[in-house]
Amino acid sequence: MTRAWMWVSAVLLGLCQVGASAAEPTHAKLRPVSFGKVTIQDSFWSPRIEANRTVTLPHSLKHCENTGRISNFAKAGKLIEGEFEGIYFNDSDLYKVLEGAAYSLALHPDPQLEARIDSIIDQIASAQQPDGYLNTYFTLKEPDKRWTDLAKMHELYCAGHLFEAAVAYYEATGKRKLLDVACRFADHIDTVFGPGKKIGYSGHEEIELALIKLARVTGEQRYRKLAEWFVEIRGQNRDPKEEYCQAHLPVAEQSEIVGHAVRAMYLYAAVADIAGLTGRRDYIEAMDRLWLNVTGRKLYLTGGIGAEARNEGFSADFDLPNDSAYAETCAAIGLAMWSHRLLLLHGEGRFTDILERTLYNGILSGVAMAGDKFFYVNPLASRGRHHRQPWYGCACCPTNVVRFIPALGGYIYATSDDGAWVNLYVASGAEMDIGGNTVKLKQETKYPWSGQVRIAVEPAKEAVFSVNLHIPAWCEQFQAKVNGSVLPKLRQGVEHGYLTIRRNWKPGDVVELDLAMPVVRVQANPRVQANVGRLALQRGPLVYCLEGVDHGGKVRNMAIPRAATINERHEPALLGGIVVLTGEGLAIDAVDWTESLYRPALGGRPVTLTAVPYYAWDHREPGEMVVWIPEAIGIAEVPPPPTRVSDATVTASHCFERDTVAAVNDGAIPAYSHDGGIPRFTWYPHRGTQEWIEYSLPRPQLVDKVDVYWWDDAATGGNCRVPQSWRLMWKRGDAWEPVKVHGAAPVRKDDWSRVTFDPVPTMGLRIEVRLQENYSGGILEWRVP
């Protein structure tokens, strides 16, 4: 426990602990051990937590300053003049950064950082209206439209993130200013919404779990009741069009997880909280049904969720494409939050398994090891064009990372009435209360590289209680010792994924656990069509992938026979120190099918494959990446032969931040205009505008035709269409001139649009388009035959 947290615990003893225990009877099996009572000293996690404190946090604060997220509050508070900047829900990003700062301050006191946060809090407080309302977009831009569009405008969502930040900062520093702001806003919301008042719920869930947090720290049960009301009224209209925000059915009747993935996770995290507080069987049963649906039919091997970009969320059962996997970083964090709450509710290791899988793969991949770049989406395959970015216009993922990483300690341990529970293996110390007895645990481990764990048990006084150790589902063999003596019949002692060791514990007792970590070849359910004939590699909790940088740039053309031997090797100097996997595989080279309909089948050439942990990909030179590897060379992807524009430089008038100009000349052939399985270029969100994209060729070429495959996602409810019109320009010296087209330039959907023209010798080609009114557009591939 840090000195700062010890001081804060004393400050909060009367208000928080007495209020919470008196007002919160719990039906949950376990209670979390607060991150403030856990000290992490781990070779894997400590560098990441430190990078979050020293890099990610200041990086995020800087971007909040540069994008107006902070000054919006000063403007709303009339401290300075100016107009609202950014997206209407930008307040939430700053709140998440403040929450992360609070956790960092609790673990590592920093007077300079604390003073900076206090200054930001002053600006936030200045923006609060006399009635308690607080939202900079509506105060500055549409003050007469408060609470008029709950489905889309995220007022309650932003409020929820304020409440979470306020609770965290109060618990970290003992300062009430932001908490008082949060309470005034919550009181205002309570006067607007509820039984006999305005009926409505947030399109983006978050307010529900945040109100429960606020109730816990203040003891004010009106907030909890309001959270329960927001959940209860959701879905009462039974409108199937509201699947996107999980309001198509009452929560207690839901069985299939649908809609926006992050929204679903935040809602179900709140429902799990409510179930733990009230014991409502209908909510518990609904959570269990939804859990089975997502983990049995809609979960990526990496712990990512949400297959579709269209709704940033769930698709049909078993629809888990790899290249186009959305798997938003925020959704992975949300799944960890929900998993942890269900673990506390049930005390079962199946929830810990998903928490661990998501933590080490789907979440960690979302942030660069240096802490300064982020993935918004986390595909399981790439053609080399997908890279982490320093920031996003919609910055929910970077700001979610900054608050999640320093809070890791709160996920490691839990307690029951008569036992300690070790959920995650992280070198750390923890202090907890078990039946009125103070018990300290100290973990030593090199996890996730090694399955050996040593836990020193130090009760303040000798006592009988249980120490419960998570046995991950991936672990087939393990050994446990107490004070050097091997425990017999271990499998009989494992119940619901935990090994229970119940005995009379004394100071100085030591538990040693050894989890075997062989390399496992993983198969997908055959109903996952994307992975038929493929396998993935996993060692311990880590999912592995092949990267082009280790194989000359390409890996999609490779296969690994099931019988191939897989070896493991520790590489201390690679990617911060990792275990790599190597094995003998096959590769197939490029084939030119020009003028060929049939040809002899080719066998693969032998190659040595090297796999690295999925979280570590895209830290070196760009190149292809795959998680699911063909077992037979016949289903490996034959590399396209080089084209006339393979080495062209591509620029455009605009490119959506999650698309890439490199898609147009990557050689990937679309199946149809809404083919989300390959990279795309779009001008989104520009609509109805004139735009352009151009090739700069490294050498003069004589060109007389081009083919364009337009992106059009009308079939999936998207916002892009084929253009209203287009023309081709060629570069003559420094000037652009239109080509002399043989007929009109066609605009075709689900097919190539070819234009032929008088030959031109050029080093540059440009497509100019007029987008359809109210729609954007884009290109999947642009060929120069």
C-alpha positions in Angstrom: 0.0 0.0 0.0 1.4 3.4 -0.9 1.7 6.1 1.7 -0.7 8.3 -0.2 -3.3 5.6 -0.2 -2.9 4.8 3.5 -3.6 8.5 4.2 -6.6 8.6 1.9 -8.0 5.4 3.5 -7.9 7.0 6.8 -9.7 10.1 5.5 -12.4 8.0 3.8 -12.9 5.5 6.7 -15.9 7.2 8.1 -17.7 8.2 4.9 -17.0 5.6 2.4 -16.5 2.3 4.2 -19.3 2.8 6.8 -21.7 4.2 4.2 -21.0 1.5 1.8 -21.2 -1.4 4.3 -24.4 -0.1 5.8 -26.1 0.5 2.5 -24.9 -2.3 0.3 -25.9 -5.8 1.2 -24.2 -7.9 -1.4 -25.2 -11.1 -3.1 -21.9 -11.4 -4.9 -19.7 -14.3 -3.8 -16.4 -12.3 -3.9 -15.3 -8.8 -3.0 -12.5 -7.1 -4.9 -9.3 -6.1 -3.2 -8.9 -2.4 -4.2 -6.0 -1.5 -6.4 -4.8 0.9 -3.7 -4.1 -2.1 -1.5 -2.0 -3.8 -4.1 1.6 -3.0 -5.0 2.8 -4.3 -8.3 6.5 -5.1 -8.8 6.3 -7.1 -11.9 8.8 -7.4 -14.8 6.0 -7.6 -17.3 3.4 -5.1 -16.0 5.5 -2.6 -14.1 7.1 -1.1 -17.2 3.7 -0.8 -18.8 2.2 1.0 -15.8 5.2 3.3 -15.7 4.9 4.0 -19.4 1.3 4.8 -18.9 2.2 7.3 -16.1 5.2 8.9 -17.8 4.1 8.8 -21.5 0.5 7.9 -22.1 -0.9 10.2 -19.4 1.0 13.4 -20.4 0.5 12.5 -24.1 -3.3 12.3 -23.5 -3.4 15.5 -21.5 -1.4 17.3 -24.3 -3.9 16.1 -26.9 -6.8 17.2 -24.7 -5.3 20.6 -24.6 -4.5 20.8 -28.3 -8.0 19.7 -29.3 -9.9 22.1 -27.1 -11.2 19.4 -24.7 -9.9 21.3 -21.7 -10.5 24.9 -23.0 -14.1 24.0 -23.8 -14.7 24.0 -20.0 -13.0 27.3 -19.6 -15.2 28.7 -22.4 -18.4 27.2 -20.9 -17.4 28.7 -17.5 -16.8 32.1 -19.1 -13.2 32.1 -18.0 -12.2 32.7 -21.6 -14.1 33.5 -24.8 -14.5 31.1 -27.7 -16.7 28.5 -29.4 -17.0 24.8 -28.7 -14.3 22.7 -30.3 -14.4 19.1 -31.4 -17.0 16.3 -31.2 -20.1 16.7 -29.0 -19.0 13.9 -26.6 -15.4 15.2 -26.1 -16.0 16.0 -22.4 -15.9 12.2 -21.8 -12.3 11.9 -23.0 -11.0 14.4 -20.6 -12.9 12.7 -17.7 -11.3 9.4 -18.6 -7.8 11.0 -18.6 -8.5 12.5 -15.2 -9.6 9.1 -13.9 -6.3 7.6 -15.1 -4.4 10.5 -13.5 -6.2 9.7 -10.2 -5.1 6.1 -10.3 -1.5 7.1 -11.2 -1.4 9.6 -8.3 -2.6 6.9 -5.9 0.2 4.6 -6.9 2.9 7.3 -7.5 2.3 10.7 -5.7 3.3 13.5 -8.0 2.6 17.1 -6.7 3.2 18.7 -10.0 0.7 16.4 -11.8 -1.8 16.8 -8.9 -1.6 20.6 -9.2 -2.2 20.4 -13.0 -5.2 18.2 -12.4 -6.6 20.5 -9.7 -6.3 23.4 -12.3 -8.3 21.4 -14.8 -10.9 20.5 -12.1 -11.2 24.3 -11.4 -12.1 24.8 -15.1 -14.6 21.9 -15.0 -16.3 23.4 -11.9 -16.5 26.8 -13.6 -18.6 25.2 -16.4 -21.2 23.8 -14.1 -24.5 25.6 -14.5 -26.5 26.9 -11.5 -28.9 23.9 -11.6 -26.0 21.5 -11.6 -26.0 20.7 -15.4 -22.6 20.2 -16.9 -21.9 19.6 -20.6 -19.7 21.9 -22.6 -21.3 21.1 -26.0 -24.8 22.0 -25.0 -23.8 24.9 -22.8 -21.8 26.5 -25.6 -23.6 25.4 -28.7 -27.2 24.3 -28.1 -28.3 25.4 -24.6 -32.0 25.1 -25.4 -31.7 21.4 -26.5 -30.6 19.7 -23.2 -31.9 16.2 -22.8 -33.7 16.3 -26.2 -31.7 13.6 -28.0 -30.6 11.0 -25.4 -30.1 8.3 -28.1 -27.4 10.2 -30.0 -26.0 13.1 -28.1 -24.3 11.3 -25.2 -25.1 13.7 -22.3 -25.6 10.9 -19.9 -22.6 9.1 -21.2 -20.4 12.1 -20.5 -22.0 12.5 -17.1 -21.1 8.9 -16.3 -17.4 9.4 -17.1 -17.4 12.5 -14.9 -18.8 10.5 -12.0 -16.1 7.8 -12.4 -13.3 10.4 -12.6 -14.7 12.2 -9.5 -14.8 9.0 -7.4 -11.3 8.0 -8.5 -9.8 11.4 -7.7 -11.6 11.7 -4.3 -10.3 8.2 -3.4 -6.8 9.0 -4.6 -6.4 12.5 -3.0 -9.2 13.0 -0.5 -10.1 16.2 -2.4 -13.9 16.8 -2.8 -14.1 19.5 -5.4 -14.7 17.2 -8.4 -16.8 14.8 -6.3 -19.0 17.7 -5.3 -19.4 18.8 -8.9 -20.4 15.2 -9.8 -22.9 15.0 -6.9 -24.5 18.3 -8.0 -24.8 17.0 -11.5 -26.2 13.6 -10.3 -28.7 15.5 -8.2 -29.8 17.5 -11.3 -30.2 14.3 -13.3 -32.2 12.8 -10.5 -34.6 15.8 -10.7 -35.0 15.3 -14.4 -35.3 11.5 -14.8 -37.0 8.8 -12.9 -40.5 7.6 -11.9 -43.0 10.3 -12.5 -40.4 12.4 -14.3 -38.9 12.4 -17.8 -38.7 8.9 -19.3 -35.5 8.1 -21.2 -32.2 6.3 -21.2 -28.8 6.9 -22.7 -28.1 5.7 -26.2 -24.5 5.0 -25.1 -24.6 3.2 -21.7 -22.2 4.3 -19.0 -24.3 6.4 -16.6 -25.6 3.2 -15.0 -22.4 1.8 -13.7 -21.1 5.3 -12.8 -24.1 6.1 -10.6 -23.5 2.8 -8.7 -19.9 3.9 -8.1 -21.0 7.3 -7.0 -23.5 5.7 -4.6 -20.8 3.5 -3.1 -18.5 6.3 -2.3 -21.1 8.8 -1.0 -23.6 6.4 0.6 -26.4 8.2 -1.3 -28.7 5.5 -2.4 -30.8 7.7 -4.7 -28.0 7.3 -7.2 -28.1 3.6 -7.1 -31.9 3.6 -7.5 -31.6 5.9 -10.4 -29.1 3.5 -12.0 -31.5 0.6 -11.5 -34.3 2.7 -13.1 -32.3 3.5 -16.1 -31.6 -0.2 -16.6 -35.2 -1.2 -15.9 -36.9 1.1 -18.4 -34.5 0.1 -21.2 -36.2 -2.0 -23.9 -39.7 -1.6 -22.6 -40.8 -0.4 -26.1 -39.5 -3.7 -27.6 -38.4 -2.0 -30.7 -36.1 -4.2 -32.8 -34.5 -1.1 -34.4 -32.9 -0.4 -31.0 -30.7 -3.4 -31.0 -27.8 -1.1 -31.6 -28.0 0.2 -28.0 -29.4 -3.0 -26.4 -32.9 -1.4 -26.0 -34.7 -3.9 -28.2 -35.9 -5.9 -25.2 -35.9 -5.5 -21.5 -32.5 -6.5 -20.2 -33.9 -9.4 -18.1 -35.3 -10.9 -21.3 -32.2 -10.6 -23.5 -30.4 -13.8 -24.7 -28.3 -12.8 -27.6 -25.6 -10.1 -27.5 -26.2 -7.5 -30.2 -25.4 -4.0 -31.3 -22.6 -1.7 -30.4 -20.0 -3.7 -28.4 -18.8 -1.0 -26.0 -22.3 0.0 -25.1 -23.2 -3.6 -24.4 -20.2 -4.1 -22.1 -20.9 -1.0 -20.1 -24.6 -1.8 -19.7 -24.0 -5.4 -18.7 -21.2 -4.4 -16.3 -23.8 -2.2 -14.5 -26.4 -5.0 -14.6 -23.8 -7.4 -13.0 -23.3 -4.7 -10.3 -27.0 -4.5 -9.7 -27.4 -8.3 -9.6 -24.6 -8.4 -7.0 -26.3 -5.8 -4.8 -29.9 -7.0 -5.1 -29.6 -10.7 -5.9 -32.2 -10.3 -8.8 -32.4 -13.8 -10.4 -33.7 -12.5 -13.7 -30.7 -10.2 -14.1 -28.3 -13.0 -13.0 -29.9 -15.4 -15.5 -29.8 -12.8 -18.3 -26.1 -12.1 -17.6 -25.3 -15.9 -17.7 -27.2 -16.3 -21.0 -25.5 -13.3 -22.6 -22.2 -14.5 -21.4 -22.6 -17.9 -23.0 -23.6 -16.2 -26.2 -20.7 -13.9 -26.5 -18.0 -16.4 -25.3 -19.4 -19.3 -27.2 -20.3 -17.6 -30.5 -18.9 -14.1 -30.8 -15.5 -13.9 -29.2 -12.2 -13.6 -31.0 -9.3 -15.8 -29.8 -7.6 -12.6 -28.6 -10.5 -11.7 -26.4 -11.6 -9.0 -28.8 -15.3 -8.6 -29.5 -17.3 -6.8 -32.2 -16.8 -8.2 -35.7 -18.3 -5.4 -37.7 -17.3 -1.8 -38.4 -20.8 -1.0 -39.6 -22.2 -0.9 -36.0 -18.8 -1.1 -34.2 -20.2 -4.2 -32.8 -21.6 -7.7 -33.0 -22.5 -9.7 -36.1 -24.2 -13.0 -36.5 -23.1 -16.0 -34.5 -19.7 -17.4 -35.6 -19.1 -14.5 -38.0 -15.6 -13.7 -37.0 -13.6 -12.4 -40.0 -9.9 -11.7 -39.4 -8.9 -8.9 -41.7 -12.0 -6.9 -41.1 -12.3 -7.7 -37.4 -13.3 -4.5 -35.6 -12.5 -5.7 -32.1 -12.3 -2.1 -30.7 -9.9 -1.6 -27.8 -12.6 0.0 -25.8 -14.8 -3.1 -26.2 -11.9 -5.3 -25.0 -11.6 -3.1 -21.9 -15.4 -3.3 -21.4 -15.3 -7.1 -21.6 -12.6 -7.1 -18.9 -14.8 -4.9 -16.7 -17.8 -7.2 -17.3 -15.8 -10.3 -16.8 -14.4 -9.1 -13.5 -17.9 -8.2 -12.2 -19.2 -11.6 -13.2 -16.2 -13.2 -11.5 -17.1 -11.4 -8.3 -20.8 -12.4 -8.7 -20.2 -16.1 -9.2 -16.6 -16.8 -8.0 -16.0 -19.0 -11.1 -12.8 -19.3 -13.2 -14.5 -19.2 -16.6 -14.9 -15.4 -16.1 -11.2 -15.1 -15.0 -10.2 -17.0 -18.2 -11.8 -14.4 -20.4 -10.5 -11.6 -18.2 -7.0 -12.9 -18.6 -7.3 -13.7 -22.4 -8.6 -10.2 -23.0 -6.0 -8.5 -20.8 -2.9 -10.1 -22.4 -4.1 -9.9 -26.0 -7.0 -7.7 -27.0 -6.3 -4.9 -24.6 -2.5 -4.9 -24.6 -2.4 -4.8 -28.4 -4.4 -1.5 -28.2 -1.4 0.5 -27.0 2.2 0.6 -28.1 4.8 -0.6 -25.6 6.2 2.9 -25.6 2.8 4.2 -24.6 2.4 6.9 -27.3 0.5 5.1 -30.1 -2.8 3.2 -30.1 -5.0 0.9 -32.1 -8.6 1.8 -32.3 -9.5 -1.5 -34.0 -7.5 -4.8 -33.5 -7.8 -7.1 -36.6 -6.4 -10.6 -36.5 -4.8 -10.3 -39.9 -3.3 -7.4 -41.8 -1.8 -6.7 -45.3 0.7 -4.4 -43.7 -1.3 -1.2 -43.8 -2.8 -1.2 -40.3 -0.8 0.8 -37.8 -1.2 2.4 -34.3 -1.8 6.1 -34.4 -0.8 8.8 -31.9 -4.4 10.0 -31.5 -7.9 9.8 -33.1 -10.6 12.4 -33.7 -12.8 10.1 -31.7 -10.3 9.4 -28.9 -12.3 7.0 -26.7 -9.7 4.2 -27.0 -6.5 6.1 -26.0 -8.3 7.6 -23.1 -9.7 4.3 -22.0 -6.2 2.8 -22.0 -4.9 5.6 -19.8 -7.4 4.8 -17.1 -7.4 1.0 -17.3 -3.6 0.2 -17.1 -3.0 1.8 -13.7 -6.1 0.2 -12.3 -4.8 -3.3 -13.0 -4.1 -4.0 -9.3 -7.8 -4.1 -8.6 -8.3 -7.1 -10.8 -5.6 -9.3 -9.3 -7.1 -10.4 -5.9 -10.5 -10.8 -4.3 -11.8 -12.1 -1.0 -14.7 -14.1 0.3 -16.0 -14.5 3.8 -13.3 -17.1 4.6 -10.8 -16.9 1.8 -8.3 -15.1 -0.4 -8.6 -15.4 -4.2 -5.7 -15.0 -6.6 -7.2 -14.2 -10.0 -4.2 -13.0 -12.0 -0.6 -14.0 -11.7 1.3 -10.7 -11.4 4.3 -10.1 -9.1 2.8 -8.0 -6.4 1.9 -7.6 -2.7 -1.6 -7.2 -1.4 -3.3 -6.6 2.0 -6.8 -7.8 2.6 -9.2 -8.6 5.4 -10.4 -12.2 5.9 -12.9 -12.7 8.7 -11.4 -9.8 10.7 -7.9 -11.0 10.2 -5.4 -8.9 8.2 -3.7 -11.1 5.6 -0.9 -10.1 3.3 0.0 -12.0 0.1 3.2 -11.6 -1.8 3.4 -13.0 -5.3 6.7 -13.7 -7.2 6.4 -14.8 -10.8 7.7 -14.3 -14.4 4.2 -14.7 -15.8 3.2 -14.8 -18.7 6.6 -16.2 -19.8 6.7 -18.8 -17.0 4.0 -20.6 -15.1 5.9 -20.7 -11.9 4.3 -18.7 -9.1 5.4 -18.3 -5.5 3.0 -16.8 -3.0 4.0 -15.9 0.6 1.0 -16.0 3.0 1.3 -13.7 6.0 -1.8 -13.6 8.3 -1.6 -11.2 11.2 -2.6 -14.1 13.4 -2.7 -17.8 12.7 -6.1 -18.9 11.3 -8.0 -21.4 9.2 -9.1 -20.0 5.8 -8.8 -20.8 2.1 -6.4 -19.6 -0.5 -8.0 -20.0 -3.9 -5.7 -20.1 -7.0 -7.0 -19.7 -10.5 -6.1 -22.6 -12.8 -6.5 -21.2 -16.3 -8.5 -23.2 -18.8 -5.5 -23.4 -21.1 -3.5 -25.3 -18.4 -3.7 -29.1 -18.6 -1.1 -30.0 -16.0 0.0 -28.2 -12.9 1.6 -28.8 -9.6 1.1 -27.1 -6.2 3.2 -27.1 -3.0 2.7 -25.7 0.5 5.9 -25.2 2.4 7.7 -27.5 -0.1 5.3 -30.4 0.2 3.4 -31.4 -3.0 -0.3 -31.4 -2.7 -1.9 -34.7 -3.8 -5.0 -35.2 -6.0 -4.9 -31.6 -7.2 -7.6 -32.0 -9.9 -10.1 -33.0 -7.2 -9.3 -29.8 -5.5 -10.2 -27.6 -8.5 -13.7 -26.4 -8.5 -15.1 -23.8 -11.0 -11.5 -23.1 -12.2 -9.9 -22.5 -8.8 -7.7 -24.7 -6.7 -8.8 -24.3 -3.1 -6.2 -24.8 -0.4 -7.8 -24.7 3.0 -5.7 -25.1 6.1 -4.5 -23.4 9.2 -2.3 -20.6 7.8 0.6 -19.2 9.8 3.1 -16.4 9.1 5.8 -17.6 6.8 3.7 -20.1 4.9 4.5 -20.3 1.2 2.5 -21.7 -1.7 4.2 -22.7 -5.0 2.3 -23.2 -8.1 3.7 -24.5 -11.4 1.4 -24.2 -14.4 2.7 -26.1 -17.5 2.9 -23.8 -20.5 3.3 -25.9 -23.6 2.6 -24.5 -27.1 -1.0 -25.2 -28.0 -2.4 -25.4 -31.5 -5.9 -23.9 -31.4 -8.7 -24.8 -33.7 -11.9 -22.7 -34.2 -15.4 -24.1 -34.3 -15.9 -25.2 -38.0 -18.8 -22.8 -38.1 -16.3 -20.0 -38.1 -15.8 -20.0 -41.8 -12.9 -17.6 -41.8 -10.8 -20.1 -39.9 -11.6 -23.4 -41.6 -8.4 -25.3 -42.3 -6.4 -22.9 -40.1 -4.9 -23.1 -36.6 -3.5 -20.5 -34.2 -0.7 -20.8 -31.7 -1.0 -20.1 -28.0 1.4 -20.4 -25.1 0.0 -19.7 -21.6 -2.4 -16.8 -21.9 -0.6 -15.3 -24.9 -2.0 -15.7 -28.5 0.8 -15.6 -31.1 0.9 -14.3 -34.7 3.2 -14.3 -37.7 4.7 -10.9 -38.8 6.1 -10.1 -42.2 9.2 -8.5 -40.7 10.4 -11.9 -39.6 9.6 -13.5 -43.1 10.7 -11.0 -45.8 7.5 -8.9 -45.5 4.9 -11.6 -46.3 3.2 -14.3 -44.2 -0.2 -14.7 -45.8 1.4 -17.2 -48.2 2.5 -19.5 -45.5 1.2 -22.7 -43.9 2.2 -24.7 -40.8 1.4 -28.5 -41.0 -0.2 -29.9 -37.9 2.6 -32.3 -37.4 5.3 -29.6 -37.5 7.4 -29.3 -34.3 7.0 -25.9 -32.6 9.9 -24.8 -30.4 10.1 -21.9 -28.0 13.0 -19.5 -27.4 13.4 -16.6 -25.0 14.6 -13.5 -26.8 15.5 -10.9 -24.1 16.5 -8.2 -26.6 13.4 -8.5 -28.8 10.3 -6.4 -28.2 11.1 -5.8 -24.6 12.0 -9.5 -23.9 9.6 -12.1 -25.2 9.3 -15.9 -25.9 9.2 -16.5 -29.6 7.9 -19.7 -31.2 9.6 -21.2 -34.2 8.7 -24.1 -36.5 9.1 -25.5 -40.0 6.4 -24.4 -42.4 5.8 -23.9 -46.1 5.4 -20.9 -48.3 4.1 -20.3 -51.8 5.4 -17.7 -54.2 3.6 -15.3 -56.5 1.9 -16.7 -59.5 1.1 -14.8 -62.7 -2.2 -16.0 -64.0 -2.3 -13.7 -67.0 -3.7 -15.6 -70.0 -3.9 -18.7 -67.8 -7.0 -20.6 -66.8 -5.3 -23.8 -65.5 -1.8 -24.7 -64.5 0.0 -27.4 -62.5 -0.5 -27.1 -58.7 2.5 -25.8 -56.9 3.9 -27.2 -53.7 5.3 -24.9 -51.0 8.9 -24.3 -50.3 10.2 -25.0 -46.8 10.6 -22.0 -44.5 11.2 -21.4 -40.9 8.3 -19.7 -39.2 8.7 -17.3 -36.3 5.7 -16.3 -34.2 5.6 -13.4 -31.7 2.9 -12.5 -29.1 -0.1 -10.8 -30.7 0.1 -7.8 -28.4 3.6 -7.0 -29.7 2.8 -6.8 -33.4 3.3 -3.6 -35.4 6.3 -2.5 -33.4 8.8 -3.0 -36.1 8.9 -2.6 -39.9 5.5 -2.7 -41.6 4.4 -6.0 -43.1 1.7 -8.6 -43.2 0.3 -10.3 -40.1 -1.8 -13.3 -39.4 -3.1 -15.1 -36.3 -4.9 -17.9 -38.0 -2.4 -19.9 -40.1 -3.3 -22.4 -42.9 -2.5 -26.0 -42.1 -2.2 -26.8 -45.8 -0.4 -24.7 -48.4 -3.4 -25.1 -50.8 -5.4 -22.6 -48.8 -2.6 -20.1 -48.2 -3.0 -16.8 -50.1 -0.9 -16.7 -53.3 0.8 -13.3 -53.3 -0.3 -11.1 -56.3 2.4 -10.4 -58.8 3.8 -6.9 -58.9 1.7 -4.4 -60.9 2.5 -1.2 -62.7 1.5 0.8 -59.7 2.7 -1.4 -56.8 5.4 1.1 -56.0 3.4 4.3 -56.7 3.1 6.9 -54.0 -0.6 7.5 -53.2 -2.0 10.8 -51.9 -5.5 12.0 -51.6 -7.6 15.1 -50.7 -8.7 13.3 -47.5 -8.6 9.8 -46.0 -10.6 8.6 -43.0 -8.3 8.0 -40.1 -9.2 4.3 -39.8 -8.8 3.7 -43.6 -5.6 3.9 -45.7 -4.6 5.3 -49.1 -2.4 2.3 -49.5 -5.5 0.1 -50.0 -5.9 1.2 -53.6 -2.7 -0.4 -54.9 -2.2 -3.4 -52.5 -3.3 -5.9 -55.1 -6.2 -7.3 -53.0 -9.1 -8.1 -55.3 -12.6 -7.3 -54.0 -15.4 -9.8 -54.0 -18.0 -7.0 -54.0 -18.2 -3.3 -53.3 -18.9 -3.7 -49.6 -16.0 -6.2 -49.1 -14.9 -5.5 -45.6 -12.4 -8.3 -45.7 -9.7 -6.2 -47.4 -8.3 -2.8 -46.7 -10.2 0.2 -48.2 -9.7 3.9 -48.8 -12.5 6.3 -48.1 -13.1 10.1 -48.1 -15.4 9.6 -45.0 -16.9 11.6 -43.4 -16.8 14.1 -46.3 -20.2 13.9 -48.1 -21.4 15.3 -51.4 -18.0 17.0 -52.0 -15.4 17.1 -54.8 -12.4 14.9 -53.9 -9.4 13.4 -55.5 -6.8 10.6 -55.1 -3.6 10.3 -57.2 -0.7 8.1 -58.1 2.8 9.5 -58.3 4.8 7.0 -60.4 8.5 6.4 -59.9 9.2 6.3 -63.7 7.3 7.4 -66.8 4.7 5.0 -68.1 2.5 4.8 -71.2 -1.1 4.4 -69.9 -4.3 3.9 -71.9 -6.7 2.4 -69.4 -7.5 2.2 -65.7 -9.9 0.0 -63.6 -11.5 1.3 -60.4 -13.4 -0.8 -57.9 -15.6 1.6 -55.8 -16.4 1.1 -52.1 -20.1 1.2 -51.5 -21.5 -0.1 -48.2 -25.2 0.5 -48.8 -25.7 -3.3 -48.3 -24.5 -3.1 -44.7 -26.2 0.2 -43.9 -23.1 2.3 -44.2 -22.6 5.9 -45.4 -20.6 5.4 -48.6 -21.8 5.1 -52.1 -20.3 4.9 -55.6 -19.6 8.5 -56.8 -22.1 10.6 -58.6 -19.4 11.1 -61.3 -15.7 10.8 -61.8 -12.9 11.6 -64.3 -9.3 10.7 -64.8 -6.5 13.2 -65.1 -2.9 12.7 -66.2 0.1 14.7 -65.2 1.8 16.6 -68.1 4.8 18.3 -66.7 3.6 20.1 -63.6 0.0 20.4 -64.8 -3.0 18.1 -64.6 -5.0 17.5 -67.8 -8.1 15.3 -68.4 -7.5 12.2 -70.5 -9.3 11.8 -73.8 -11.8 9.2 -72.8 -13.3 6.7 -75.2 -16.9 7.1 -74.1 -18.2 8.1 -70.7 -16.5 7.0 -67.4 -18.7 4.3 -66.1 -19.7 4.1 -62.4 -20.3 0.4 -61.5 -21.1 -1.3 -58.2 -19.8 -4.7 -57.4 -17.6 -4.7 -60.5 -14.7 -2.9 -62.1 -15.3 0.5 -63.6 -12.9 0.6 -66.6 -12.1 3.7 -68.6 -10.1 3.6 -71.8 -8.5 6.7 -73.4 -5.8 7.8 -75.8 -2.4 6.7 -74.5 -0.5 9.2 -72.4 3.1 9.1 -71.2 3.0 10.2 -67.6 4.4 10.0 -64.1 1.1 10.8 -62.4 -2.6 9.9 -62.5 -5.4 11.4 -60.6 -9.0 10.4 -60.1 -11.4 13.3 -59.4 -14.9 12.5 -58.0 -18.1 14.2 -57.2 -19.6 12.3 -54.2 -23.3 11.7 -54.0 -25.3 14.2 -52.0 -25.4 13.2 -48.3 -23.0 10.3 -48.9 -19.3 9.7 -48.8 -17.3 7.3 -51.0 -14.1 5.4 -51.5 -12.1 2.9 -53.5 -11.1 -0.7 -52.8 -8.6 -1.1 -55.7 -7.3 1.1 -58.6 -5.5 -0.9 -61.3 -3.5 0.3 -64.2 -3.5 -2.7 -66.6 
